[in-house]
């Protein structure tokens, strides 16, 4: 049974990513050692729902999530070659970097009201209560929570990607957890439950 909510990238976006697979005829690395275009293409296509979900949790907007997903794919295909075993982590990092460039989160940034498509997604998603609480977080808190708690990046890695201090990362994570905890009585959702839900999906992803 699928544990991940089916967000459902629009059909034209699925076709656009699938059509890009034609570019795998020009590998960017040495097969068996370094990742090539086929490795990246397979990583995105086989984990499309999960990678899109990552983009959506970071951006809190379907339109931005779709653009982030495609930009992450392009960045991997056109970027430097890495070892094949690094591909799963590399594609997730590409999504994170694209989302950060897109929304430019920073300490003290104002809260962003979820868009109407957020509520449509939450009603149709099996994990609506879990995801809804995360998406409602203030942008910087949300990014820190997704990156450090769900993706398990270190405070140092988060501070580098977000161009902030480790102290600000720690503070934002604490505030995010507190906000999730305060919403727990209303939506039955807490930091541990969100993290466990994400980990179950990570196991499916391999």
N, C-alpha and C positions, 0 to 999 in steps of 0.2 A: 504494500500500500504506500502510495506516494506521501511523503511527509511535507514536501514543499508545496506552498500555495502556487497555483498556476496563474501567474500574473497575466500572461498572454501578450506577447509583443505583437503589434499589429502585423497582419499578413504581409504588407509591403516591406516591413522591416525584416521579417524572416527571409523574404525573397532577396532583399538587398545583401544580407549577410551570406546567404547561400550562394548568390552569384559571385561574391568575392572569392569563393573557394577556387575559382578558376585561376587565381593568382598563385596557387600553390605549385604551379609548374615551374616557378622560379624560386627554388629553395634558398634560404638565407644562411644555411649552416651545413654541417656535414652530418648525414644521416647516421643515427645510432649514437652519436656523441653530442652534437649540438642540435638544438631544435630548428626545424625548418617551417616553411609556411604551412605544410600539412599538419604539423603538430599543433600549431596555434589554431588553425581552422577547426580541427577536431575538438580541441579544448573548448572553444566557444560554442560550437554546435551541440556538443554532448552535454554541456552544462548551461545551456542558454537560459533556462528559467532561473537558475540560481544566480548567475552572473547579472542577469537583469534585475533580480530582486536586490542584489547588493547595490547596484546603481540607483535603484529606486529608494532604498532606505537612506542612502547618502544625500540624494537630491530632493526627495519628497515631491517629485513631479514626474509624471509619465513622459512628457515631452522631453524633458532634460535627461531622464533616465535612458530613453531610446538613443538620444544623441551621444550620451556618455558611453553607452554600450558599443555603438559603431565606432566612436573615436578610440575606445580602448582596443578594439580589434585592429584598427588601422595602425595604432601605435606599436602593437606587437608585431604585426606583419612587416612594417617598415623600419622597425627599430633594430637594436643590436641583437646578435645571436646569444643565446644562453644555453646552458646544459639542458638536455631533454627533460631530466627529472625536475628541473626548476619551473617548467611550464605552468603547472597548476597555480603555484604561488605568484608567478610572474603576471599571469593574465588578471588575477584578482588585484594585484598592485596597480596594474595599468588602469583598471576601472576606478580604483581609489584616486589615483593621480588626476584622471580626467574629471572626476566629480569635483575634486578640490579646485581645479582650475575654473570649473564652470560656475560654482556657487561662491567661491572665495570666502569660506567661513572664517570667522575670527572671534576672539574673546570679546564679549560685550555686544556682538551683533544682535540686532532685534530678531524676535521670534518671527518665523515665517508661517503664515496661516496655510494649512493644507489645502490643496486645490480640490475642486469638485470631483475630479477623477480619482482622487485618493479615497473618497468615501465610497465610490462605486467599486473600487478594488477591494476595500475592506469588507464590503458586504458579500462579495463573491469569493473571497479568499478563505481557505480553511484555517488560516492562522490570523484571522482579522484582529482579534483582541491583542495578540502579541505584537503584531506589526503596527497597529494603530498607535499604540503608546509610544513606540520609538519614533515614528514619523512626526508626531506632535512635538517632539523635543525642539528646543532652539537649535539652529543650524550647527553652531560650533559644538554644542553638547552632543548633538546627534552624531556628528562625524566622529568625535572622540569615542563615543560609546560603541559605534559600529566597528571602528578600527581597532580599539584596544580590548574591548570585551568580546565582540563577536569574531573579529578577524585575529585577535590575540597578538597584535603588534605591540612591541614594547613602547614605553613612554618616550624613549629616545627616538625610535622610528617615527612615532606619531608627531613628535615635536619637529622633526626634520621635514616631514611631508607637509605639515600644517604651518611651518615657519613660525613656530611659537616656542615657548619654554616648556620644559617638563613639568614645572610647577603648575602652569596654566592647563596642561593636559590633565594632570591629576585632579585639579579643582573642577574642571569641566566634567570629568568622569564621575566624581562624587556627586555633583549636582544632578547629572543625568540619572544616576541610580536613585537619588532621593526623589526625583520627580516621578520615576517609574514606580517607586514604592508608594508614593502618595496616590498614584492612580490605581494601585492594586485593588483597593476595596471596590472600586467602580468597575474595573474591567478584568479583575482577577489575573493581573499580569505583573510580574516582578522581574528584576534583573536576572535571577537564576533561571526562571522559566523561559525568558527570551533566549538566554545563552544556551540552555539545553535544547531548545527547539532548533537553533542554528547548528549546534553540534550534530544533531541527528541528520540534518541535511548534509553536513560536511562528510559524514560517514558514507552517505549515499554517493557523494561525489567522488570519494576515493582519495 
